[in-house]
């Protein structure tokens, strides 16, 4: 039995993978796992630098990306920002706008050590990306607050100790466009 089964949320976000610890984007043959913490400045850099490459790999049908929003940095805020932002991203997945909201969270990332964004601010970030009243209710109700601890526990089980951690076909890859593209190309050539 899964050692984290008791943590598994009863209602994971829409588009969750089979394990329930990530949001699946795309349907390509190579799996790219991205472990990110919305409080992590290096994760913001990954989203800014490598996000367009990952998006293009998804759009071209080369990869399936699985985003795992972890809450490793909760102690770096005064209000469990990592957990709350990850839970809000689950609400965005329910609304079919996970990637758009993911980028909005990184574009508006608060500094470490402070309170993080409020729930109202998290909700406001959803409006420009097309998230509606059901998103606001999901965030306010804390519908996915039990999800980030599960995602984080599963990440630790998989050996993830920092963010961002990027895996291509199960192997750790540097979170930069070149290494990601090379790893995907290699994985595709080995699958033929």
Secondary structure, 3 states (H helix, E strand, C coil): CCCCCCCCCCCCCCCECCCCCCEEECCCCEEEEEEECCCCHHHHHHHHHHHHHHHHHHHCCCEEEEEEECCCCHHHCCCCHHHHHHHHHHHHHHCCCHHHHHHHHHHCCCCCCCCCCCHHHHHHHHHCCCCCHHHHHHHHHCCCCCHHHHHHHHHHHCCCCCCCEEEECCEEECCCHHHHHHHHHHHHHHHC
